[in-house]
Amino acid sequence: MKSSFKEKVLDVVRGIPKGSVMTYGGVAKKAGNAGAARAVGGYMKNNYDKTVPCHRVIRSDGTIGDYNRGGSAAKRALLIKEGAIKK
């Protein structure tokens, strides 16, 4: 059975190691549709599966972006704790 694009995106994000980040566009490209960064953002916005570390997905300009589990401050704190970014 063929995986949906969303399933591929979730698998890519699950594969982002602790201490690393990937852009929405990078996730889209790795999942097979380089032009679907906004779709990736939508999936992450609505993701509440704790096995999908959506806080590790950031904007292409290097800014953190929002986070559906506490806003950008919570996302920043998680990324600092994991060593992906500095204070």
C-alpha positions, -999 to +999 in steps of 0.1 A: +000+000+000+012+035-009+018+059+019+000+093+018+021+124+017+010+132+053+022+098+065+056+104+047+058+139+064+051+124+098+078+097+092+103+123+081+097+144+113+099+113+135+134+108+120+147+142+130+172+134+157+172+151+191+194+182+189+186+188+152+160+208+133+147+207+097+128+234+078+092+229+067+105+230+031+132+204+039+106+181+054+084+185+023+113+178-001+124+147+019+087+135+019+086+138-019+070+172-026+094+201-024+067+227-030+045+216-001+061+234+029+027+250+038+011+216+039+038+204+062+031+235+084-006+225+085+002+190+095+025+202+123+000+227+135-026+200+139-002+173+152-008+161+188+010+127+184+038+128+209+058+104+187+061+132+161+085+159+174+070+187+155+089+212+176+120+203+155+105+218+124+114+255+118+110+282+092+133+285+062+146+319+075+158+302+107+131+315+129+113+291+151+077+296+142+047+287+163+040+256+183+006+240+190+016+229+225+025+262+242+035+287+215+069+297+202+083+302+238+076+265+246+091+254+212+122+275+219+126+260+254+124+225+240+150+232+213+173+248+238+169+218+262+177+194+233+207+214+222+194+223+188+196+260+194+214+283+219+197+307+243 
